[in-house]
Amino acid sequence: MKSKEVKSQTEVRERMLRTQLLAWYDAHARDLPWRESRDPYRVWVSEIMLQQTRVAAVIAHYYEFLRRFPTVEKLAGAREASVLAAWSGLGYYRRARMLHAAAKVVVRERGGKFPATAEGLRVLPGVGRYTAAAIASIAFGEPVAVVDGNVERVLQRFSGQRLTGENFWLAAERLLDRGRPGDFNQAVMELGATVCTPRTPECLSCPVVELCATRGEMAGSAKAARQKKREIHYALDSRDGAVFLVRRARDARLMAGMWELPEVAGSVVGVGKQQIPRFARNDKINGRSRGKTEEFLFTVKHSITVTNYTVQVWRMTAPSEVCGEWVGVERLARVALTGLARKILRKAEIIAPIRRASSVI
């Protein structure tokens, strides 16, 4: 009898959480562009972009990507280089390649129609369990739960239990509101992203704090990986309306085939307050005339996974052993630049900042 009472109390608590969380989401959900439509193409693009990427970084790229590729047919028919160029700045470029490949499957094999179930969506390149469930629930209303880092945190704090692996999915499925699965999934993720944050959760602002088992950080939580620091140097050689760029190897582990500025050796000698790279010389090799002086331009900060980079940018000719190409400034918007290269070129005012359109609907 006692176990039945406990089960009944748990069900009541879970029902209250669904009701209160959806009411909170209806009133306080962030105004994000991908929430303006349940079109599966736009939901899919946003979910791929949001993988391992902050919402703030995605918004402007989302607008620009849909401006270039407003339909799955346009994306499927585009060159890979154009897709990578539109993706530049979001990182994890394999996502863009898989997005492009999946668009071709949808257009060529399914007549431009997306599968309407999570199971069907998982056959598309680059679509895993979470992404399939997110698209299916948001765009098609399929009652399937999602589990990402935010959801895991909310589930553990709500239940007060250490969950692992498949137990996360079972807990999420049990808690899911089957009448509004897409909104509920987004509500749980929204709570984790804005209120039930990894550190210093805002419990006083939580709409379900009375139902939470921990009301804060769970004891013994794993610490985040310590960020590493590294300093790197890049040469910016810009003349006659063109910039000298080099291309990463097509089999490179990261950002394969992307274009970037030449990286130069970090060995330096002190000159005043700045550090001048030791490779600086004045000669003429392979038709490229080296400047007589090297000028320090600026520093930018850049982060990739667990490494924070301090990037020193110099106006100078790249080392003679570097093989690259001169790319006209007018072409840069269509070139698959690395995010760091695009950041440097924007800082140098060689290319314009991302346009922030008010709507793409």
C-alpha positions as CSV (number, residue, x, y, z in Angstrom):
1,M,0.0,0.0,0.0
2,K,2.8,2.3,0.9
3,S,4.5,1.9,-2.5
4,K,1.2,2.8,-4.3
5,E,1.0,6.0,-2.2
6,V,4.6,6.9,-3.2
7,K,3.9,6.2,-6.8
8,S,0.7,8.3,-6.7
9,Q,2.6,11.2,-5.0
10,T,5.3,11.0,-7.7
11,E,2.7,11.1,-10.5
12,V,1.0,14.1,-8.9
13,R,4.3,15.9,-8.6
14,E,5.3,15.1,-12.2
15,R,1.8,16.3,-13.4
16,M,2.2,19.6,-11.5
17,L,5.7,20.1,-13.0
18,R,4.3,19.7,-16.5
19,T,1.6,22.2,-15.9
20,Q,3.7,24.8,-14.2
21,L,6.7,24.5,-16.5
22,L,4.5,24.9,-19.7
23,A,2.8,27.9,-18.2
24,W,6.2,29.4,-17.4
25,Y,7.4,28.7,-20.9
26,D,4.3,30.3,-22.5
27,A,5.0,33.5,-20.5
28,H,8.8,33.6,-20.5
29,A,10.2,31.8,-23.5
30,R,13.0,33.6,-25.2
31,D,12.1,35.2,-28.6
32,L,14.3,33.1,-30.8
33,P,14.0,33.1,-34.6
34,W,13.7,29.3,-35.0
35,R,10.6,29.4,-32.7
36,E,8.7,31.5,-35.2
37,S,8.0,28.5,-37.4
38,R,7.5,24.8,-37.1
39,D,8.7,24.2,-40.6
40,P,10.9,21.1,-40.3
41,Y,13.6,22.5,-42.5
42,R,14.1,25.5,-40.3
43,V,13.8,23.5,-37.1
44,W,16.4,21.0,-38.5
45,V,18.9,23.8,-39.4
46,S,18.5,25.4,-36.0
47,E,19.0,22.1,-34.1
48,I,22.2,21.3,-36.1
49,M,23.5,24.8,-35.5
50,L,22.8,24.7,-31.8
51,Q,24.8,21.5,-31.2
52,Q,27.7,22.5,-29.0
53,T,27.2,26.2,-29.8
54,R,25.8,29.1,-27.8
55,V,22.4,30.5,-28.7
56,A,23.8,34.0,-29.1
57,A,26.4,32.8,-31.6
58,V,23.8,31.0,-33.6
59,I,21.2,33.7,-34.1
60,A,22.9,35.9,-36.7
61,H,24.3,32.8,-38.5
62,Y,20.8,31.3,-38.7
63,Y,19.4,34.4,-40.4
64,E,22.3,34.5,-42.9
65,F,22.2,30.8,-43.6
66,L,18.4,30.9,-44.4
67,R,18.9,34.0,-46.5
68,R,21.4,32.0,-48.7
69,F,19.5,28.7,-48.5
70,P,15.8,29.4,-47.8
71,T,14.7,25.9,-48.7
72,V,16.1,22.4,-48.5
73,E,16.1,22.3,-52.3
74,K,18.4,25.4,-52.4
75,L,20.7,23.8,-49.8
76,A,20.9,20.5,-51.6
77,G,21.8,22.2,-54.9
78,A,24.5,24.4,-53.4
79,R,28.3,23.7,-53.6
80,E,29.9,22.5,-50.5
81,A,32.2,25.5,-50.4
82,S,29.2,27.8,-50.4
83,V,27.7,25.9,-47.5
84,L,30.9,26.0,-45.5
85,A,31.3,29.7,-46.2
86,A,27.8,30.4,-44.8
87,W,28.7,28.2,-41.8
88,S,31.9,29.9,-41.1
89,G,32.2,31.1,-37.5
90,L,30.0,28.3,-36.0
91,G,32.8,25.8,-35.8
92,Y,32.5,22.0,-35.9
93,Y,32.4,22.1,-39.6
94,R,31.5,18.4,-40.0
95,R,28.0,19.5,-39.0
96,A,27.8,21.7,-42.1
97,R,28.9,18.8,-44.4
98,M,26.4,16.4,-42.9
99,L,23.7,19.1,-43.2
100,H,24.5,19.4,-46.9
101,A,24.6,15.6,-47.3
102,A,21.2,15.2,-45.5
103,A,19.6,17.9,-47.7
104,K,20.6,15.9,-50.8
105,V,19.0,12.8,-49.3
106,V,15.7,14.6,-48.5
107,V,15.5,16.2,-52.0
108,R,16.7,13.2,-54.1
109,E,15.1,10.4,-52.2
110,R,12.1,11.9,-50.5
111,G,11.0,14.7,-52.9
112,G,11.9,17.4,-50.4
113,K,9.8,16.0,-47.6
114,F,11.3,15.3,-44.2
115,P,10.5,12.1,-42.3
116,A,7.9,12.9,-39.7
117,T,9.1,10.6,-37.0
118,A,12.3,10.4,-34.9
119,E,13.0,7.0,-36.2
120,G,12.7,8.1,-39.8
121,L,14.8,11.2,-39.2
122,R,17.7,9.2,-37.7
123,V,18.5,7.8,-41.2
124,L,19.6,11.2,-42.3
125,P,23.3,12.0,-42.2
126,G,24.3,13.9,-39.1
127,V,21.0,13.3,-37.3
128,G,21.4,11.5,-34.0
129,R,19.0,10.5,-31.3
130,Y,18.6,14.0,-29.7
131,T,18.3,15.9,-32.9
132,A,15.8,13.4,-34.4
133,A,13.6,13.7,-31.2
134,A,13.8,17.5,-31.2
135,I,12.8,17.8,-34.8
136,A,10.0,15.2,-34.6
137,S,8.5,16.7,-31.4
138,I,8.8,20.4,-32.4
139,A,8.0,20.2,-36.1
140,F,5.6,17.2,-36.2
141,G,4.3,16.9,-32.6
142,E,5.5,13.4,-32.1
143,P,5.5,12.5,-28.3
144,V,9.2,11.8,-28.0
145,A,11.5,13.2,-25.3
146,V,14.8,14.9,-25.8
147,V,17.9,14.6,-23.6
148,D,20.8,17.1,-23.9
149,G,23.0,18.7,-21.2
150,N,20.4,21.1,-20.0
151,V,17.7,18.3,-19.7
152,E,20.1,16.0,-17.9
153,R,20.8,18.7,-15.3
154,V,17.1,19.5,-14.8
155,L,16.2,15.8,-14.5
156,Q,18.9,15.1,-11.9
157,R,18.1,18.1,-9.7
158,F,14.3,17.5,-10.0
159,S,14.6,13.8,-9.0
160,G,17.6,14.2,-6.7
161,Q,19.1,11.1,-8.3
162,R,22.3,10.4,-10.1
163,L,21.2,9.3,-13.6
164,T,23.4,7.8,-16.3
165,G,23.0,6.7,-19.9
166,E,19.6,5.3,-20.8
167,N,18.1,6.2,-17.5
168,F,18.1,9.9,-18.6
169,W,16.0,9.0,-21.6
170,L,13.6,6.8,-19.5
171,A,13.2,9.7,-17.0
172,A,12.6,12.2,-19.8
173,E,10.0,10.0,-21.5
174,R,8.1,9.5,-18.2
175,L,8.0,13.2,-17.5
176,L,7.1,14.3,-21.1
177,D,3.9,16.2,-21.7
178,R,2.3,14.1,-24.5
179,G,-0.2,16.8,-25.4
180,R,2.5,19.4,-26.2
181,P,5.7,17.4,-26.6
182,G,7.6,20.0,-28.7
183,D,6.8,22.9,-26.3
184,F,7.6,20.8,-23.2
185,N,10.9,19.6,-24.6
186,Q,11.8,23.3,-25.3
187,A,10.5,24.3,-21.9
188,V,12.9,21.9,-20.1
189,M,15.8,23.0,-22.2
190,E,14.9,26.6,-21.6
191,L,14.8,26.1,-17.9
192,G,18.2,24.5,-17.9
193,A,19.7,27.2,-20.1
194,T,18.3,30.2,-18.3
195,V,17.4,29.3,-14.7
196,C,18.7,25.8,-13.7
197,T,22.2,26.7,-14.9
198,P,25.3,24.6,-14.2
199,R,26.6,26.9,-11.5
200,T,24.7,29.2,-9.2
201,P,21.2,28.2,-10.4
202,E,18.6,30.9,-9.9
203,C,16.3,28.8,-7.7
204,L,14.3,31.8,-6.5
205,S,13.2,32.4,-10.1
206,C,12.4,28.8,-10.8
207,P,8.8,28.1,-11.6
208,V,9.0,24.5,-10.2
209,V,11.3,25.1,-7.2
210,E,8.7,23.7,-4.8
211,L,8.8,20.4,-6.7
212,C,12.6,20.2,-7.0
213,A,14.3,17.6,-4.8
214,T,17.7,19.4,-4.6
215,R,16.9,23.1,-5.0
216,G,20.3,23.8,-6.2
217,E,23.6,22.1,-7.2
218,M,23.8,18.4,-6.3
219,A,26.6,17.5,-4.0
220,G,29.6,16.0,-5.6
221,S,28.9,17.3,-9.1
222,A,31.8,16.9,-11.5
223,K,33.9,20.0,-12.1
224,A,34.1,21.4,-15.6
225,A,37.3,20.8,-17.5
226,R,39.9,23.4,-16.9
227,Q,40.5,25.7,-19.9
228,K,43.9,25.7,-21.4
229,K,45.6,28.9,-22.7
230,R,47.7,29.3,-25.8
231,E,49.1,32.2,-27.7
232,I,49.3,32.0,-31.5
233,H,50.4,34.5,-34.3
234,Y,48.9,35.1,-37.7
235,A,50.2,37.1,-40.7
236,L,47.7,39.4,-42.4
237,D,48.9,40.2,-45.9
238,S,46.4,42.4,-47.7
239,R,47.1,44.4,-50.9
240,D,45.5,45.4,-54.1
241,G,42.1,44.4,-53.0
242,A,43.1,40.8,-52.0
243,V,44.2,38.8,-49.0
244,F,46.7,36.0,-48.9
245,L,45.1,32.8,-47.5
246,V,46.1,29.2,-47.0
247,R,43.9,26.1,-47.2
248,R,43.8,23.5,-44.5
249,A,44.4,19.9,-45.6
250,R,41.4,18.1,-46.8
251,D,42.1,15.3,-44.3
252,A,42.8,17.6,-41.4
253,R,41.1,16.5,-38.2
254,L,39.6,20.0,-37.6
255,M,38.1,22.4,-40.3
256,A,39.3,20.3,-43.2
257,G,39.5,22.2,-46.5
258,M,38.8,25.6,-44.8
259,W,40.7,28.7,-45.6
260,E,42.6,30.7,-43.0
261,L,45.4,33.3,-42.6
262,P,49.0,31.9,-42.5
263,E,50.0,31.0,-38.9
264,V,53.5,32.1,-38.1
265,A,56.1,30.7,-35.7
266,G,55.6,31.7,-32.1
267,S,59.4,32.2,-31.4
268,V,59.7,35.9,-30.7
269,V,62.2,38.5,-29.6
270,G,61.2,41.5,-27.5
271,V,60.9,44.9,-29.2
272,G,59.5,47.6,-27.0
273,K,56.1,46.6,-25.7
274,Q,55.3,44.3,-28.6
275,Q,56.9,41.0,-29.6
276,I,58.1,40.7,-33.2
277,P,58.1,37.2,-34.7
278,R,61.7,36.0,-35.4
279,F,60.8,34.8,-38.9
280,A,60.6,38.5,-40.2
281,R,62.8,39.0,-43.2
282,N,62.9,41.2,-46.3
283,D,63.3,39.3,-49.6
284,K,61.3,38.2,-52.6
285,I,60.3,34.6,-53.0
286,N,57.8,33.0,-55.4
287,G,56.8,36.4,-56.7
288,R,55.8,37.7,-53.3
289,S,57.7,40.7,-52.2
290,R,58.2,40.9,-48.5
291,G,57.6,44.2,-46.7
292,K,60.4,46.1,-45.2
293,T,58.6,46.4,-41.8
294,E,56.3,44.2,-39.8
295,E,53.5,45.9,-37.9
296,F,51.6,44.6,-35.0
297,L,47.9,45.2,-35.6
298,F,45.8,43.8,-32.8
299,T,44.9,40.9,-30.5
300,V,41.7,38.8,-30.6
301,K,40.5,36.1,-28.3
302,H,39.2,32.8,-29.6
303,S,38.1,29.6,-28.0
304,I,37.9,26.1,-29.4
305,T,36.6,23.4,-27.0
306,V,38.9,23.5,-23.9
307,T,41.5,25.9,-25.3
308,N,41.4,29.7,-25.0
309,Y,43.6,31.3,-27.6
310,T,45.2,34.8,-27.5
311,V,45.7,35.6,-31.2
312,Q,48.4,38.1,-32.2
313,V,47.8,39.5,-35.7
314,W,50.7,41.1,-37.7
315,R,50.6,43.0,-40.9
316,M,53.4,41.3,-42.8
317,T,54.2,38.8,-45.6
318,A,53.8,35.1,-44.8
319,P,56.9,33.0,-44.5
320,S,58.3,31.9,-47.9
321,E,57.6,28.2,-47.3
322,V,53.8,28.8,-47.0
323,C,51.8,27.9,-50.0
324,G,48.6,29.8,-50.5
325,E,46.5,32.0,-52.8
326,W,45.5,35.6,-53.1
327,V,41.7,35.9,-52.7
328,G,39.9,39.0,-53.8
329,V,38.0,40.8,-51.0
330,E,34.8,40.7,-52.9
331,R,35.0,36.9,-52.9
332,L,35.6,36.5,-49.2
333,A,31.9,36.2,-48.3
334,R,31.6,33.1,-50.5
335,V,34.9,31.5,-49.3
336,A,34.8,28.8,-46.6
337,L,36.8,30.7,-44.0
338,T,37.6,29.3,-40.5
339,G,35.8,31.2,-37.8
340,L,39.0,32.7,-36.5
341,A,40.0,33.9,-40.0
342,R,36.6,35.6,-40.4
343,K,36.9,37.1,-36.9
344,I,40.3,38.6,-37.8
345,L,39.2,39.9,-41.2
346,R,36.2,41.6,-39.5
347,K,38.4,43.1,-36.9
348,A,40.7,44.4,-39.6
349,E,37.6,45.9,-41.4
350,I,38.4,43.9,-44.5
351,I,35.0,42.2,-44.5
352,A,31.7,43.5,-43.1
353,P,30.1,42.2,-39.9
354,I,27.3,39.7,-40.0
355,R,24.0,41.3,-41.0
356,R,21.3,40.9,-38.3
357,A,18.0,40.7,-40.1
358,S,14.9,41.2,-38.1
359,S,13.1,38.2,-39.6
360,V,13.5,35.4,-42.1
361,I,9.9,34.3,-42.1
